[in-house]
Amino acid sequence: MSWEMLINFYKRHYGEINGAAFGLIFALSTLFIGFFQTVFIALCVLIGYYIGKKISNDKDYLRNLLDRILPPGTYR
């Protein structure tokens, strides 16, 4: 099987492949480290992804977020 065929197959079925991979990773994590630890890791990854996406779209997002959480000027 050539790389082009494999890439075309992935492009046609990327949702199914990504979903199956996510399910496999979640199942193995649940078996090895437990359900609540797996959910905690997934939650941390989602929060990190969300903040990273916001930072890549808005360079001052982290500074504005810290201004809302901390008193202004404390992190400078």
N, C-alpha and C positions, 0 to 999 in steps of 0.2 A: 504494500500500500504506500503510495507516494505522499509526500507532505501536502501537496495541493489537494488531493482527495480528502485527507484528514482535516485540513483547514476548511474546505467546503462543507464537510460533514458537520464540523463544529458550528459554522455560521448558520446552517439550517436548523440545528438542534441545540443551540446554546442554552436555552432556558431549561431544557430537560437535563442536559449534562451538568450545568451549574447547580440545579436543584438536587440532583442525585449526589453530587460531590458534597454539597452542604449537609444533606441527610446522613451521608456516611460519616463525615467528620463529627457531626452532632452525636450520632449513635456511639461511635468509638469513644468520644470524650465522656459521654454518660457512663459507659461501661467502665472506663478506667479511672475517672476522677469523681464521678457522682453527678446527680442531676443538678443540684443547686450550685455546685461549683461551676458546672458547664454553663448554666444560665448566667451566673455572675460574670464569667469570662466573656460571654456573648454580649452582655449589656455593656461591659467596659469597652469592647471592640466597637460597638455601635456608637457609643458616646465619643470615642476617639475619632471615628470616621466622620461624625457630624461636625465636631470642632475643627478637624483638619480640612474638611470641605469648606467650612465658613472662612477659615484663615486663608485658603487658597483663592477664594473669591474676593475677600475683603482683607487687605493687609493690616488694617487697624482694628480688626475684630477682637483680637486678644486684648489689646490695650483698652478698647471700649468695654469689654467684658470685665476686666479687672477694675476699671473705673466704677462700674455698677456694683461690684462685690465689695471692694475695699474703699476706704476713703480716698478721694482723688489725690494723686501725687505721692502715694506711699510706695509705689514700686519703682519710681524713677531715681 
